[in-house]
Amino acid sequence: MHIPFLSLRQINQIYQPDIEKALQRVIDSGWYLQGQENKAFEHKLSTLTGCTHIIGTGNGLDALRLIFRAYTELNKLQPGDEVLVPANTYIASVLSITENRLKPIFIEPEIDTFNINPQAIEGNITHRTKAILLVHLYGLACNMDEINFIAKKNKLFVIEDNAQAIGASYKGAPTGSLGHAAAFSFYPGKNIGALGDAGAVSTNDKQLADTIRAIANYGSEKKYVNKFKGLNSRMDELQAAILNIKLNDLERLTLKRQQIAKYYSDKINSRYIECPIIPLDEKQHAWHLYVIKTPHRHKLINYLDSKGIGTMIHYPTPPHQQEAYAEFNHLHLPITEQIHQTALSIPLHQCLSTVEIDFIVSTLNAFDPNTVE
């Protein structure tokens, strides 16, 4: 049996007839940027999140950096201001901060949830702290009650990196609506993926939304009139049309992922493997990734590969240890570093069959590091 970690071809074949019709519709329209497909996408995501304003962007990183850029243009953030960010996130979260001449302050996660630790947040707030960039990592919504309480007490902006958690909710409220603004990624491998790059910002702040939309359009609110030194980051009509199809399927896809994750956690019983927690409110997790932990990661990867099961490491090196951030290489963040040394993602997506899921479980349960190289 061969089970790749993820087959985008297999996932997109499900939607192929509808995608072909949508692409033909866009081609025939003769309108390829900022047209009716974008309007429909923004309306649909607004309905799903409950947020008043949605701005389609070129990708998820741009969505994040546009939020910080807009706050800077509105004089609500200044160069050198500090932004608290989880230390164990993907580097894009940190890039969005430093690109806007803000200072990332790395916060350790909770070892059992992988998400930013609210207790660690409070201990790192200084007079220069102006925002919290939280990440709903692997699809699990953060502890928003505690985070928002701390943020309100200290007058901090709360920005959600919602790249992995579309479809999740916290106490009934969708991720993407839990802070002042949120960034979405529709990279092809996400739960809702485009056929290329795409992203979006959600917010209920009209002034922020209008500023983001202008900056993303060369800094222009009116053609050939440039209010800001902007950039070009707009979702194209082809990607919007594809995402409109897939967003209709979000509830079903999320439920399927939740069911597979629960089955894994119920059935995997190897003493060499630690499974992620299933939250009491199962809707709190969209399960973009199912990430196990093992001190025998190298052996487990080789063992699963020999059985035809694909895996991935999310992520092998945390941002503070990257060459790009040499100024932070001196930091020692033990919880983050432990996660990055032991975490391993196994296949979890809507196209997995019952036979494949059972094979993954039985193979994991048969793993013995003492008998493999």
Disulfide bonds with the S-S distance in Angstrom:
none
